[in-house]
């Protein structure tokens, strides 16, 4: 259905400027005077402090009520008949969801709301009668960004998706930051029939207006881009709503089954299902939206029941259907760096099928530290805060928007000892650490006894980089007579805050220096790449050497695009040819601005660093890397065999025979052992990231979620028998395990280990967990813990027992 320009200007919060400030209680349809008075009385009765007005109107019009009763009844019937309706089955299914959302009818002018969740009424303060049948623009106000409104208009007009943060207003006039996600629902002909609008109040955790604030070097003031985190959360959350709207019966039956399981099978299931899977220290879970979901973008895709991997990982071969329609001429440079997937990722928020397995990056180690702390940058005027933990927000009652860019002095108050404050100032000036006790104040004016630790952080050159400020609320341990913490408590608490500061120091070093020049962020991609011993004489390296031997630097213009291969978490992949050589490579191109906005700069750099180290038959080779004004590029092996996922998908039962599964698992284990020897934790093992070479051997790809630390290999000699003639002999054991743990929330949903979910810190052991999941999938055709949404998958990983389908006989002892 084509939507006219006039009808779309006001859809989905898109309103004309002349009525933007009109409160909902004053917006009524043209009616007779009698009906107007009755409606005003009813609505003003709901206003705070409006009792007198309502009574006045009621007394004045009491005699008219009886005469207008029949009119109102017929009028209500008329209004009810034209309001959009939702089937009871769909209502029951939607009522089981926890998200805050509305469903609008896209087939009618102005996209009226046909269903609103209970969370929507709670969040906005409006009642069902004030919402159903209306457009969502009533949430707007004077400070709502019209540029975002225009984006919404365009999304509705084109039947596409939208995700953005708007400044909205509740019924009582309270402003709040609303993360709005709009997704179209289309019929089998591709016609948009509904829109789902999901709202998440992010006022406490968003950087708000600071999102656009830049440092003198052009980089963001905030160390973390929270909008990117929250938008990536939204797609993962709205998937369940889309599924329910499309298949309400399935959702209802699933809910009944869960209730039955909770009451019969296991007392632990209830706990698992109610599990709050926030990243530790985060009230708002930071789910990822890198997944590309199907069906809502195309009606025809609903008939396609084959498993398809949208993620053609780095160097993976994936052909695409060609079109005979005339296409605009695109320069080769643009073709090779074009993002071939993320542009429509929001438009495909549909079924949760097997291709929903992109790697997720929900939080860095820094974000998962559950302590009260801030990070300030003394290189900027007034030493402003550039990072504040969620726990700090909870302690102080301030929002992140109110804190970022400010000095910590806003915590001071009437009883704050200025002598102690002076000591802190001196420590800052002298760039040394200090631990003190002082009275601070929350936003509401509540006093708390703060054990404060200040610690400077220096860069590799020894120059001051940041200050880390850790707070510990010791209000419950203050000695009344001394009006301070006891000596014992102070010593114990001082150890805690110092340990926290050390953890923060280590975690923040994973991120790029906020004071770097933009060009310095990508410097590693311009560094030369030298051949490793085992492949230095192959044809690909010879072709590269013929160019670089004369001092020429390889760049984008040396390659000719052949076709796109797919996309990974941080970029798109193209098959390219080194001009004039016939040598084929895979080129991964990553958009710099996207990396910056999605907190991916350090991920892109660690991938470049790791691949340059590798020299192994089951791991990729980096031939060169370079950057353009907009992109950074990696040139690696092209694997014609494609993904192991695709091969697995072609099998009759979507599974391998035992011998094949053992073969692939063995090569994966060998590759992981090599990585661990280098101190590299892979963290994203899955069939999509296992590529097949021409000879059928594997190559592990995609290292953007990997972690590199130190590793000291050891040879442990076994105790030998005392008898010389004894035949029992134990050879020495070679042990190599990365020494440092990480706490980033990364991986692929179905393959993530429990310690990543719980935030307990993880080591290389998570790779062996993933090997077990991989082996299970190859043998049984599915992963063991997958749920209908991310939260249930994580709950299954933490609580569900591992079971093996009896319908598929497998000799597990033979495999192991």
C-alpha positions in Angstrom: 0.0 0.0 0.0 1.4 3.4 -1.0 1.1 6.0 1.7 0.6 9.5 0.6 2.9 12.3 1.7 0.1 14.1 3.5 -0.9 11.0 5.5 2.6 10.2 6.5 3.7 13.6 7.8 1.9 12.9 11.1 2.6 9.3 11.5 4.6 7.8 14.3 5.2 10.9 16.4 5.7 13.0 13.2 3.7 16.1 13.9 3.2 19.6 12.5 5.1 22.2 14.6 2.0 24.2 15.4 0.5 21.6 17.6 3.6 20.0 19.1 3.0 21.3 22.5 -0.7 20.4 22.9 -1.2 18.1 25.8 -3.3 15.0 25.1 -6.1 16.0 27.5 -6.8 19.0 25.4 -6.9 17.3 22.1 -10.5 16.1 21.4 -12.4 15.4 18.2 -14.9 17.9 16.9 -18.1 17.2 18.9 -21.3 18.7 20.1 -21.0 21.1 23.1 -22.7 18.6 25.4 -20.3 15.9 24.6 -17.3 18.3 24.9 -18.3 19.3 28.4 -18.8 15.6 29.5 -15.4 14.7 28.1 -13.7 17.7 29.7 -15.1 16.7 33.0 -14.0 13.1 32.7 -10.4 14.1 31.6 -9.8 16.9 34.0 -10.9 14.6 36.8 -7.7 12.7 36.0 -5.5 15.7 36.2 -3.6 16.3 39.5 -5.2 19.1 41.5 -8.2 19.3 39.1 -10.8 18.1 41.6 -12.3 21.5 42.0 -12.6 22.1 38.3 -14.2 18.7 37.7 -16.7 19.3 40.5 -17.6 22.7 39.2 -18.3 21.4 35.8 -20.2 18.5 37.3 -22.4 20.8 39.4 -23.0 23.1 36.4 -23.9 20.3 34.1 -25.5 17.7 36.4 -28.9 18.3 35.0 -27.6 17.9 31.5 -26.0 14.5 32.1 -29.2 12.5 31.9 -30.2 14.0 28.6 -26.7 13.4 27.1 -26.4 9.8 28.4 -28.1 8.2 25.3 -26.0 10.4 23.1 -22.8 9.4 24.7 -23.7 5.7 24.5 -24.3 5.9 20.8 -21.2 8.0 20.3 -19.0 5.5 22.2 -20.4 2.7 20.1 -19.5 4.7 17.0 -16.0 5.4 18.2 -15.5 1.8 19.2 -16.6 0.6 15.8 -13.9 2.6 14.0 -11.1 1.9 16.4 -8.5 -0.7 15.3 -9.2 -4.1 16.8 -6.9 -6.9 17.9 -7.9 -10.5 18.2 -8.2 -12.0 21.7 -5.6 -14.6 20.7 -3.1 -11.9 19.8 -3.9 -9.9 23.0 -3.3 -13.0 25.2 0.0 -13.6 23.4 1.2 -10.0 23.7 0.3 -9.9 27.3 2.9 -12.5 28.1 5.7 -10.1 27.0 7.7 -7.9 29.3 8.7 -5.3 26.8 7.1 -1.8 26.6 5.6 -1.4 23.1 2.6 -0.5 20.9 1.3 -2.1 17.8 -0.1 0.2 15.1 -2.3 -0.4 12.1 -0.3 0.6 9.0 -3.2 0.0 6.7 -5.1 3.0 8.1 -4.4 6.7 7.9 -2.2 8.0 10.8 -1.2 4.5 11.9 -3.5 4.3 14.9 -2.4 2.3 17.9 -4.3 -1.0 18.1 -2.5 -2.5 21.1 -0.4 -1.1 23.9 1.4 -3.1 26.5 0.8 -2.6 30.2 4.4 -1.3 30.4 3.6 1.5 28.0 0.8 2.7 30.2 3.0 2.5 33.3 5.9 4.4 31.6 3.8 7.2 30.1 1.0 7.6 32.6 -1.7 7.4 30.0 -4.7 5.2 30.1 -5.9 2.7 27.5 -8.8 5.0 26.4 -6.3 7.8 25.8 -3.9 5.7 23.7 -5.9 3.1 21.6 -6.9 4.5 18.2 -4.4 7.4 18.4 -1.0 8.1 16.9 2.1 8.1 19.2 3.0 11.7 18.6 1.3 12.7 21.8 4.6 11.8 23.6 6.4 14.6 21.9 7.0 18.1 23.2 8.9 21.3 22.7 12.4 19.8 23.0 11.8 16.7 20.9 14.4 16.7 18.1 12.6 17.3 14.8 15.4 15.6 12.9 14.6 12.4 14.6 10.9 13.0 13.9 11.8 13.3 10.2 13.6 10.0 10.3 10.5 8.4 11.8 8.3 9.9 9.1 10.6 8.5 6.4 10.6 5.1 8.0 6.8 5.0 8.1 6.5 6.3 4.6 8.9 3.7 3.2 7.8 0.8 5.4 11.2 0.5 6.9 12.6 0.4 10.4 14.0 3.0 12.8 15.9 3.1 16.0 16.7 6.3 17.8 16.6 8.3 21.0 13.9 11.0 21.5 13.2 13.4 24.2 9.6 12.6 25.1 7.1 13.6 27.7 4.9 11.6 30.1 1.3 12.6 30.8 2.2 14.6 33.8 4.8 16.6 31.7 7.8 14.8 33.0 10.5 14.6 30.2 12.4 11.4 29.6 14.8 9.9 27.1 12.9 7.3 25.0 14.8 4.8 22.9 12.2 4.1 20.2 12.5 1.1 17.9 10.1 0.8 15.0 9.8 -2.4 13.0 7.3 -3.0 10.1 5.3 -6.2 9.9 4.6 -7.2 6.3 2.2 -9.7 4.6 3.1 -12.3 2.1 3.0 -9.7 -0.7 5.5 -7.4 1.1 2.8 -4.9 2.1 3.3 -3.2 5.5 0.3 -4.1 7.6 1.5 -3.2 11.1 4.2 -1.3 12.9 5.7 -2.3 16.2 7.0 0.5 18.3 9.1 -0.5 21.3 10.1 2.0 23.9 12.8 1.9 26.5 13.3 4.7 29.0 17.1 5.3 29.1 17.1 8.5 31.0 19.4 7.3 33.7 22.0 5.6 31.6 22.2 7.5 28.3 24.8 10.2 27.8 21.9 12.4 26.5 23.0 15.7 25.0 26.6 14.8 25.7 26.4 12.3 22.9 27.2 15.1 20.4 29.9 16.7 22.6 33.4 16.4 21.2 36.9 16.8 22.6 39.3 19.2 21.0 40.7 16.2 19.0 37.3 15.5 17.5 36.6 12.3 19.4 33.6 11.9 21.8 33.9 13.2 25.3 32.4 10.0 26.7 34.7 7.0 26.8 31.8 4.7 25.9 29.1 5.5 23.3 26.0 4.4 25.2 23.6 5.1 22.4 25.2 2.4 20.3 25.0 0.0 23.2 21.3 0.7 23.8 20.4 0.5 20.1 22.1 -2.8 19.8 20.1 -4.0 22.8 16.8 -2.9 21.2 17.0 -5.2 18.1 17.6 -8.2 20.3 14.7 -7.3 22.5 12.1 -6.4 19.7 12.6 -9.8 18.0 10.4 -11.5 20.5 7.6 -8.9 20.0 7.8 -9.4 16.2 7.6 -13.1 16.5 4.6 -12.9 18.8 2.7 -10.5 16.5 3.4 -12.9 13.6 2.6 -16.1 15.4 0.6 -15.4 18.5 -0.5 -19.0 19.0 3.0 -20.2 19.2 3.8 -17.7 21.9 0.7 -18.5 23.9 1.5 -22.2 23.8 5.1 -21.6 24.7 4.1 -19.6 27.7 1.7 -22.3 28.9 4.4 -24.9 28.5 6.9 -22.8 30.5 4.3 -22.4 33.3 3.7 -26.2 33.3 7.4 -26.9 33.4 8.0 -24.5 36.3 5.2 -26.2 38.3 6.2 -29.8 37.6 9.7 -30.4 36.4 12.2 -28.3 38.4 12.1 -25.7 41.1 15.1 -24.1 39.5 13.4 -23.3 36.3 11.4 -20.4 37.8 14.6 -18.8 39.0 16.2 -19.3 35.6 13.3 -17.8 33.7 13.1 -14.8 36.0 16.8 -14.3 35.8 17.8 -10.7 35.2 20.5 -11.1 32.6 21.8 -7.5 32.9 25.5 -7.3 32.5 26.8 -7.0 36.1 26.5 -3.4 37.3 24.0 -2.5 34.5 20.3 -2.1 35.1 19.8 -2.0 31.3 21.0 -5.1 29.6 23.2 -4.3 26.7 22.2 -6.8 24.1 23.6 -6.8 20.7 21.8 -6.0 17.4 24.4 -7.1 15.0 22.1 -10.0 14.1 20.3 -9.7 10.8 16.8 -11.0 11.1 14.6 -12.2 8.4 11.1 -12.1 7.0 9.7 -8.7 8.0 11.8 -7.1 5.2 10.5 -9.5 2.6 7.2 -11.3 2.4 8.7 -14.0 0.1 11.3 -15.1 2.7 8.6 -16.7 4.8 8.5 -19.6 2.3 12.2 -20.2 2.4 12.7 -22.9 5.0 16.4 -23.6 4.3 18.9 -22.5 6.7 21.0 -19.7 5.4 24.0 -18.0 7.0 23.7 -14.3 6.6 27.1 -14.0 8.1 29.7 -15.0 5.5 32.6 -14.6 7.8 36.0 -13.2 6.9 37.2 -15.0 3.8 34.1 -17.2 3.6 32.7 -17.8 0.1 29.1 -16.9 -0.4 27.5 -16.4 -3.8 24.7 -14.0 -4.2 21.9 -14.2 -6.8 22.5 -11.8 -9.6 19.9 -9.4 -11.0 19.4 -8.5 -14.6 18.0 -5.1 -13.7 20.0 -2.0 -14.8 22.2 -1.0 -11.9 23.9 2.4 -11.4 27.7 2.5 -12.1 29.6 2.2 -8.9 33.3 2.9 -8.6 35.4 -0.2 -7.6 36.7 1.6 -4.5 33.1 2.1 -3.3 32.2 -1.5 -4.2 35.0 -3.0 -2.1 34.2 -0.9 1.0 30.5 -0.9 0.8 28.7 -2.2 3.9 26.6 -4.9 2.5 24.6 -5.8 5.6 24.2 -3.3 8.3 22.2 -0.9 6.2 19.1 -3.1 6.4 19.7 -4.8 9.6 16.8 -3.0 11.3 14.5 -3.9 8.5 14.9 -7.6 9.1 13.8 -7.8 12.7 11.7 -10.9 12.1 12.1 -14.6 12.7 14.7 -16.0 15.1 16.1 -18.6 12.8 19.5 -20.3 12.6 21.1 -17.4 10.8 20.6 -15.3 14.0 24.1 -16.1 15.3 26.2 -13.1 14.9 28.8 -12.4 17.5 27.7 -10.2 20.3 29.6 -7.5 22.1 27.4 -6.4 25.0 30.0 -4.8 27.3 33.7 -4.3 27.8 35.4 -5.4 31.0 35.4 -1.8 32.2 31.6 -1.6 32.0 31.1 -4.8 33.9 33.0 -3.7 37.0 30.3 -3.5 39.7 31.8 -0.8 41.8 31.2 2.9 42.3 33.8 4.7 40.3 34.5 7.4 37.7 37.3 8.2 35.3 38.4 11.7 34.7 40.7 13.2 32.1 43.1 15.8 33.6 44.3 16.7 30.0 40.9 18.5 29.5 39.9 21.8 31.3 38.6 21.2 34.9 39.4 17.5 34.8 35.9 16.4 33.7 34.4 12.9 34.1 34.5 10.9 30.9 33.2 7.6 32.4 30.8 6.8 35.3 29.9 3.3 36.3 26.3 2.3 36.7 26.9 1.6 40.4 28.1 5.2 40.8 24.8 6.4 39.2 22.8 4.3 41.7 24.8 5.6 44.7 24.6 9.3 43.8 21.2 9.3 42.2 22.5 11.3 39.3 21.9 10.4 35.6 24.8 9.8 33.3 23.8 12.8 31.3 24.1 15.0 34.4 27.6 13.6 35.3 29.6 13.4 32.0 31.7 16.4 31.4 31.5 17.7 35.0 34.1 17.8 37.8 33.4 15.6 40.8 32.8 18.5 43.1 29.1 18.3 42.6 29.0 15.6 45.4 30.1 18.2 48.0 27.7 19.9 50.4 27.4 21.9 53.6 29.2 19.3 55.8 31.9 18.3 53.4 35.2 19.0 55.1 37.1 21.5 53.0 40.4 20.5 54.5 39.9 17.0 53.1 38.9 18.5 49.7 42.2 20.5 49.7 44.1 17.3 50.3 42.5 15.8 47.2 43.4 18.9 45.1 47.0 18.7 46.2 47.1 15.0 45.2 45.7 15.8 41.8 48.2 18.6 41.4 51.1 16.3 42.4 49.6 13.4 40.3 49.7 10.9 43.2 47.1 8.6 44.8 45.3 9.3 48.0 42.6 7.7 50.1 40.4 9.9 52.4 37.1 10.0 54.2 34.5 12.7 53.7 30.8 13.5 53.7 29.2 13.7 50.2 25.7 14.2 49.0 23.4 12.5 46.6 21.2 14.3 44.1 18.3 14.3 46.6 20.5 15.8 49.3 21.0 12.6 51.2 24.3 12.5 53.1 26.7 9.5 52.8 30.1 8.8 54.3 32.4 8.3 51.4 35.7 6.5 51.5 37.2 8.0 48.4 40.3 6.7 46.7 42.0 8.7 43.9 44.6 7.0 41.7 46.4 8.4 38.7 46.8 6.3 35.5 49.8 6.7 33.2 50.3 5.7 29.6 53.1 3.6 28.2 55.3 6.7 28.1 54.7 7.3 31.8 52.7 10.4 31.2 49.5 11.1 33.1 46.5 9.8 31.2 43.5 9.6 33.6 42.5 9.8 37.2 40.4 6.9 38.6 38.1 7.9 41.5 36.6 5.0 43.5 33.8 5.6 46.1 32.8 3.3 48.9 29.7 4.1 50.9 30.7 3.6 54.5 27.7 5.2 56.1 26.7 2.1 58.0 30.1 1.8 59.7 30.7 5.3 61.0 31.6 5.5 64.7 29.2 8.1 66.3 31.7 9.6 68.7 34.6 9.9 66.3 32.3 10.7 63.3 34.4 8.6 61.0 35.1 5.0 60.1 37.0 2.9 62.6 40.7 2.3 61.9 40.0 -1.4 61.2 37.1 -0.7 58.8 39.2 2.0 57.1 42.1 -0.3 56.5 39.9 -3.1 55.1 37.9 -0.7 53.0 41.0 1.0 51.7 42.2 -2.4 50.3 38.9 -2.8 48.5 38.9 0.6 46.8 42.6 0.3 45.8 41.9 -3.2 44.3 39.0 -1.7 42.4 41.2 1.1 41.1 43.7 -1.5 39.9 41.0 -3.4 38.1 39.7 -0.3 36.4 43.3 0.7 35.4 43.7 -2.7 33.7 40.3 -2.7 32.0 40.5 0.8 30.6 43.8 0.0 28.9 41.8 -2.3 26.5 40.2 0.9 25.1 42.0 3.5 22.9 43.3 6.6 24.6 40.5 9.2 24.5 43.1 11.9 23.8 44.5 10.2 20.7 44.3 12.0 17.4 41.7 10.3 15.1 44.4 9.2 12.7 46.3 7.6 15.5 43.4 5.3 16.3 44.0 3.4 13.0 47.8 3.6 12.9 48.3 -0.1 13.2 46.5 -0.7 9.9 49.1 1.3 8.1 52.0 -0.7 9.5 53.9 -3.0 7.2 53.1 -6.7 7.2 55.9 -9.2 6.9 55.6 -12.8 5.8 55.7 -15.6 8.5 58.0 -18.5 7.9 55.6 -21.2 6.8 53.9 -19.3 4.0 56.4 -16.8 2.9 57.1 -18.6 -0.4 53.5 -19.2 -1.6 52.2 -17.5 -4.7 50.1 -14.9 -2.8 53.1 -13.6 -0.9 55.2 -13.5 -4.0 52.6 -11.4 -5.7 52.5 -9.0 -2.8 56.3 -8.9 -2.6 56.6 -7.9 -6.3 54.7 -4.7 -5.4 56.3 -3.9 -2.1 59.9 -4.7 -3.2 60.2 -1.4 -4.9 59.0 0.5 -1.9 55.5 0.9 -3.2 52.7 0.7 -0.5 49.7 -1.4 -1.3 46.4 0.3 -1.2 42.8 -0.1 -2.3 43.6 0.8 -5.9 45.8 -2.3 -6.2 42.7 -4.5 -6.0 39.8 -5.3 -8.3 36.4 -6.2 -6.7 35.0 -9.5 -7.8 31.9 -9.8 -5.6 30.8 -9.4 -2.0 31.2 -12.4 0.3 29.3 -11.4 3.3 29.7 -9.5 6.6 31.1 -9.9 10.0 30.6 -8.1 13.3 32.8 -5.2 12.4 32.7 -5.0 8.6 31.9 -6.4 5.2 34.0 -8.9 3.2 34.6 -8.9 -0.5 36.4 -11.2 -2.9 39.1 -9.2 -4.6 41.9 -9.8 -7.1 45.3 -8.3 -6.9 45.4 -6.5 -10.3 47.4 -8.2 -13.0 48.3 -11.3 -10.9 45.2 -13.5 -10.9 45.7 -13.9 -7.1 42.4 -13.9 -5.1 42.1 -12.5 -1.6 39.4 -11.8 0.9 39.3 -8.1 1.9 37.5 -7.1 5.1 36.6 -3.4 5.0 35.5 -1.6 8.2 33.9 1.8 8.3 35.8 4.1 10.7 32.8 6.1 11.7 30.8 3.0 12.4 33.6 1.5 14.5 33.9 4.7 16.5 30.1 5.0 17.2 29.8 1.3 18.1 32.7 1.2 20.5 34.6 -1.1 18.1 37.9 0.7 17.5 39.8 -1.5 19.9 38.1 -4.6 18.4 39.2 -3.7 14.9 42.7 -3.0 16.1 43.1 -6.2 18.1 42.0 -8.2 15.1 44.7 -6.6 13.0 47.3 -7.2 15.7 46.3 -10.9 16.2 46.1 -12.0 12.5 49.6 -10.5 11.9 51.0 -12.9 14.5 49.5 -16.1 13.1 51.5 -18.7 11.2 49.5 -21.9 11.2 47.8 -24.1 8.6 44.4 -23.8 10.4 44.5 -20.1 10.9 44.4 -17.1 8.5 47.3 -15.2 7.0 47.5 -11.5 6.9 49.1 -10.3 3.7 48.6 -6.5 4.1 46.4 -3.9 5.7 45.8 -0.3 4.8 43.3 2.5 5.3 41.4 5.0 3.2 39.9 8.2 4.6 36.8 6.3 5.6 37.7 2.6 6.0 40.4 0.3 7.3 41.0 -2.9 5.3 42.5 -6.3 5.9 43.7 -8.6 3.1 43.7 -12.2 4.0 43.3 -15.7 2.5 40.3 -16.5 0.4 38.7 -19.9 1.3 36.7 -21.3 -1.6 35.1 -24.0 0.5 33.0 -21.5 2.4 31.7 -21.9 5.9 31.5 -25.1 7.8 28.0 -23.9 8.6 27.0 -24.1 5.0 28.4 -27.6 4.6 26.6 -28.7 7.7 23.4 -27.2 6.4 23.6 -29.2 3.2 23.6 -32.5 5.1 20.3 -34.5 5.0 19.7 -34.1 8.7 21.8 -31.0 9.2 24.4 -33.0 11.0 27.7 -34.8 10.3 28.6 -38.4 10.7 30.9 -39.2 13.7 34.1 -39.4 11.6 33.5 -36.1 9.9 32.6 -34.4 13.2 35.7 -35.8 14.9 37.9 -34.6 11.9 36.7 -31.0 12.1 36.7 -30.9 15.9 40.3 -32.2 16.0 41.6 -29.5 13.6 39.7 -26.8 15.6 41.3 -28.0 18.8 44.8 -27.8 17.2 44.1 -24.3 16.0 42.9 -23.2 19.5 45.9 -24.8 21.2 48.2 -22.7 18.9 46.2 -19.5 19.8 46.4 -20.2 23.5 50.2 -20.6 23.2 50.3 -17.0 21.9 48.1 -15.8 24.7 45.0 -15.4 22.5 41.5 -16.4 23.7 39.4 -16.8 20.6 35.9 -16.2 22.2 33.8 -16.7 19.1 34.0 -20.3 17.9 31.0 -21.5 15.8 30.5 -23.2 12.4 30.1 -19.8 10.7 33.6 -18.8 11.7 35.2 -22.1 10.5 36.1 -21.8 6.8 37.1 -24.6 4.5 40.2 -24.4 2.3 40.4 -25.9 -1.2 41.8 -29.2 0.3 39.0 -29.4 2.9 41.0 -28.4 5.9 39.7 -25.7 8.3 40.6 -22.1 8.9 39.4 -20.2 12.0 38.3 -16.7 11.1 37.1 -13.5 12.6 39.2 -12.3 15.5 37.5 -9.1 16.4 36.1 -10.5 19.6 39.3 -12.1 20.6 41.4 -11.2 23.6 45.2 -11.2 23.8 47.2 -11.4 26.9 50.5 -12.9 28.2 51.2 -16.6 28.1 54.2 -18.5 29.5 54.3 -22.1 28.1 55.5 -24.7 30.5 56.8 -28.3 30.2 55.7 -30.3 33.2 57.7 -33.5 33.7 55.8 -36.4 35.1 57.1 -38.6 38.0 58.8 -41.6 36.5 58.6 -45.1 38.0 61.5 -46.0 40.3 62.0 -49.4 38.7 64.2 -49.0 35.6 62.6 -51.9 33.8 59.1 -50.7 34.3 57.2 -50.3 31.0 55.0 -47.5 32.2 56.4 -44.1 31.1 54.6 -40.8 31.3 55.9 -38.2 28.7 56.2 -34.6 29.8 53.1 -32.4 29.4 53.2 -29.1 27.5 51.0 -26.5 29.1 50.2 -23.1 27.6 47.3 -21.1 29.0 46.8 -17.3 28.8 47.6 -15.8 32.1 45.1 -12.9 32.4 41.3 -13.2 32.7 38.9 -10.9 30.9 35.3 -10.0 31.8 34.0 -8.6 28.5 30.5 -9.8 27.5 31.3 -11.2 24.1 30.8 -14.3 22.0 27.9 -15.9 20.1 24.7 -16.4 22.1 24.4 -20.1 21.8 28.1 -20.7 22.4 28.7 -18.4 25.3 30.1 -20.0 28.5 28.4 -19.6 31.9 31.2 -17.5 33.3 30.8 -14.9 30.6 27.1 -14.5 31.5 27.6 -14.3 35.2 30.5 -11.9 34.9 32.8 -14.0 37.0 35.7 -13.4 34.6 36.8 -15.9 32.0 40.0 -17.5 30.7 40.8 -19.7 27.7 38.6 -22.4 29.2 35.6 -20.7 27.4 37.1 -21.8 24.1 36.9 -25.5 25.3 33.3 -25.0 26.3 32.6 -23.7 22.8 34.3 -26.8 21.3 31.8 -28.9 23.2 28.9 -26.9 21.8 30.4 -27.2 18.3 30.7 -30.9 18.6 27.2 -31.2 19.9 25.8 -29.2 16.9 27.8 -31.2 14.4 26.5 -34.5 15.8 22.9 -33.5 16.6 22.1 -30.7 14.2 21.4 -28.1 16.9 23.0 -26.5 19.9 22.0 -27.8 23.3 20.9 -24.7 25.1 19.2 -22.5 22.5 16.0 -20.8 23.7 13.4 -18.8 21.9 15.1 -15.5 22.9 18.5 -14.5 24.2 17.3 -14.3 27.8 16.0 -17.9 27.8 19.2 -19.1 26.0 21.3 -17.6 28.7 19.0 -19.1 31.4 19.3 -22.5 29.8 23.1 -22.2 29.8 23.2 -21.4 33.5 20.6 -23.8 34.7 19.6 -26.5 32.2 21.1 -30.0 32.3 22.8 -31.2 29.2 20.7 -33.8 27.4 21.4 -36.0 24.4 18.6 -36.8 21.9 18.0 -40.6 21.9 16.7 -40.4 18.4 20.2 -39.8 17.1 22.6 -42.6 18.1 26.1 -41.3 18.7 29.0 -43.2 20.2 30.3 -40.4 22.3 33.1 -42.4 23.7 34.4 -43.0 20.2 34.2 -39.3 19.4 36.2 -38.3 22.6 
